[in-house]
Amino acid sequence: MTDLAKLRALPRADLRTLALCAAVSPAIALAIRLAGFRRARAAVARLSARRTGTRPPLATPAAAERARTLSRLVGIAAARSPVRAECLPRALLLWGMLRREGIDAALRIGVIRSGDRLAAHAWVEHEGEPLGSDGGRAGLYAPFAGDLGALSERVS
């Protein structure tokens, strides 16, 4: 099946979400480079505030399926972005999209020692499980404690 045929097979709502991801992915990657992670995360948090206000995050089988779908759409958009979207911008975008839909998610970053160097990786977890094709790599990294998406909204 060609890429165009795959696009045509997507539900209309997923096409809109994919278009949004494609537009926002380069902006997040550039924001991280220009303003740093903390400010980029704060901007994503403000822009992705839950649409329904105080409703608790969703934790249902439907939410888990939607989380996997959003992960796939973010991966498609990031892979075809004109600005290279490494794991951190992808994870931040996915975290924001999940948050926007009221789906509970944790933004995680971990490190691993490789010889005399440290390597880092970012991913998103839903109900404790890593999302996306990069999620399988998450188990190789020692994660920082806590959800980095829950950082204080205050940015200096």
FENZIWO-V653159 format. One line per field, one symbol per residue. ss: DSSP state (A for helix, B for strand, O for the rest). phi: phi as a letter, one per 30 degrees, with the letter a starting at -180 (. if undefined). A space follows every 10 residues. Layout:
ss = ???
phi = ???
//
This chain:
ss = OOAAAAAAAO OAAAAAAAAA AAAAAAAAAA AAAAAOAAAA AAAAAAAOOO OOOOOOOBOO AAAAAAAAAA AAAAAAAAAO OOOOOOAAAA AAAAAAAAAA OOBOOBBBBB BBBBOOBBBB BBBBBBOOBB OOAAAAAAAA OBBOOOOAAA OOOOOO
phi = .deddddddd dedddddddd ddddeddded ddddcjdedd dddddddcee dcicededbb eddddddddd dddddddddc ddcecddddd ddddedddee cicdaccbbb bbcbiccccb bcaccbhicd ciddeddedd cddddicddc eeddbd
//
